[in-house]
Amino acid sequence: MVYYVLAIKTYKASIQYRMAHFINTLGSCIFSFVMMAIWTGVMNGKEALSPLALHDVLFYLVLTQCMLWITTFLTPGLSIPEWVRTGQISLHIMKPIHFYFYTVSQEIGRVIYNFFHRFLPIYLILSCVVGFYVPTNFITLVWFFLSVCCAVWIGLNLYFMVGIFAFWSTEVKWAHYLNQSFMLLLGGQMLPLEFFPRSFEMILSYLPYAGILYYPSMILLEKQAPQAIFIQVGWVILLTVCNMILARFAQKRLEVQGG
C-alpha cells in the first residue's frame, strides 16, 4: 500500500508538466515520421533482401517509439545521484521502507503517467499513418502485456543500478548516457536485431537491452516466439536481486555530500 501511494503521488506531480510533455510527444512523433521516411527510402524495391517486410519495420518503429517512454526515457539514476549530491539521500534512507522498492515505486508513477500521456497518444497518432496492427491471435496481446511489464522492470533496474553507484562516485552522468545509448542501439530501437550479423544478433538477443524494446515489439508483431519472455524474466530476477544487494551495501557506505 505504501508503494502504491508513492506511485500515485509521483503520477499526480507529473501532471503539472503537461505542456512540456505535449511538446516532447510532438517531437517524438516528428522523429518517428523522419525515421519512417528513411526506412521507406532505404527498403524501397529491396524488401526481398530484407529479413523484415517494410510494413513490419514501420509497425516496429511505432511500437519501439512508444516503448521508449515507459522503459528508456526515465529519470536519470531514478533521482538517486541528485539526492546524494544535495544531501536529501539521508532523509530517503531513513524511511522505514526498503530503499530499493521506495525508489522504484516513485518512478513507476512516472511510468504510468508516460503510458497514458505519451505512449497512447504517440501510438494513436503514428498508427493513423501506418495503420493499426491487429495480431492474429488474442493470446498474443496477453504475451505482449507480460513482456511490456518485464521490459519496464528491466529498464527501471538498469536505471537504478546506474543511480546507486552515486554512493561510490560523485559523477555518474557518463554511466547514464552510456546506459541509455546501449538501450537505444543494442535494444533494437535504431535497428531491429535481424539487421545485425547473425552471430552478433545471437549475442544481443540474450542481453537485457533486447528485453526492453525488441522483444515486446516483436512478440506483438508475432515475429518472436512468446518463450522469449523467459529471457526477460531471467533478467528481471537477476537485476532485482543484484540491486537489492547493492542497495544494502550503499546504505552502509552512505556519504552525504552537501545537505
FENDA-V407449 format. One record per residue. N is the residue number from 1. PSI is psi in whole degrees, -180 to 180 (999 if undefined). Layout:
[[N:PSI] [N:PSI]]
This chain:
[[1:-39] [2:-45] [3:-32] [4:-44] [5:-41] [6:-44] [7:-43] [8:-40] [9:-41] [10:-38] [11:-47] [12:-36] [13:-36] [14:-28] [15:-26] [16:-14] [17:38] [18:-38] [19:-44] [20:-40] [21:-33] [22:-41] [23:-41] [24:-41] [25:-42] [26:-43] [27:-38] [28:-40] [29:-43] [30:-44] [31:-42] [32:-41] [33:-39] [34:-46] [35:-40] [36:-42] [37:-41] [38:-48] [39:-37] [40:-42] [41:-40] [42:-42] [43:-4] [44:116] [45:4] [46:17] [47:-28] [48:-25] [49:-5] [50:143] [51:-16] [52:144] [53:159] [54:-44] [55:-31] [56:-40] [57:-41] [58:-43] [59:-40] [60:-43] [61:-40] [62:-48] [63:-45] [64:-36] [65:-37] [66:-43] [67:-28] [68:-37] [69:-13] [70:-3] [71:-29] [72:-42] [73:68] [74:175] [75:127] [76:123] [77:16] [78:34] [79:-4] [80:-47] [81:-38] [82:-40] [83:-42] [84:-42] [85:-40] [86:-12] [87:-3] [88:-16] [89:-31] [90:-36] [91:-37] [92:-38] [93:-33] [94:-15] [95:142] [96:40] [97:160] [98:128] [99:-38] [100:-52] [101:-31] [102:-46] [103:-46] [104:-38] [105:-40] [106:-41] [107:-30] [108:-35] [109:-40] [110:-37] [111:-43] [112:-42] [113:-47] [114:-32] [115:-47] [116:-34] [117:-4] [118:-55] [119:-57] [120:-47] [121:-42] [122:-42] [123:-44] [124:-43] [125:-49] [126:-35] [127:-26] [128:-20] [129:-48] [130:-12] [131:161] [132:123] [133:130] [134:114] [135:153] [136:-21] [137:131] [138:-34] [139:-22] [140:-37] [141:-36] [142:-46] [143:-39] [144:-44] [145:-45] [146:-39] [147:-40] [148:-42] [149:-43] [150:-41] [151:-43] [152:-44] [153:-38] [154:-45] [155:-44] [156:-41] [157:-37] [158:-38] [159:-38] [160:-40] [161:-38] [162:-45] [163:-37] [164:-22] [165:-7] [166:-18] [167:-23] [168:-17] [169:142] [170:-12] [171:114] [172:12] [173:-39] [174:-38] [175:-37] [176:-47] [177:-38] [178:-45] [179:-44] [180:-36] [181:-42] [182:-39] [183:-41] [184:-43] [185:-55] [186:-17] [187:-6] [188:11] [189:-44] [190:-30] [191:120] [192:146] [193:-26] [194:-20] [195:-6] [196:160] [197:147] [198:-45] [199:-40] [200:-36] [201:-41] [202:-41] [203:-47] [204:-33] [205:-19] [206:2] [207:157] [208:-26] [209:-33] [210:-28] [211:-6] [212:-45] [213:-44] [214:-55] [215:-47] [216:-42] [217:-45] [218:-32] [219:-42] [220:-37] [221:-2] [222:34] [223:-2] [224:137] [225:145] [226:-21] [227:-15] [228:-21] [229:-29] [230:-32] [231:-43] [232:-46] [233:-39] [234:-44] [235:-34] [236:-48] [237:-47] [238:-47] [239:-37] [240:-47] [241:-45] [242:-43] [243:-34] [244:-38] [245:-45] [246:-39] [247:-38] [248:-44] [249:-39] [250:-39] [251:-34] [252:-28] [253:5] [254:124] [255:107] [256:128] [257:133] [258:-143] [259:999]]
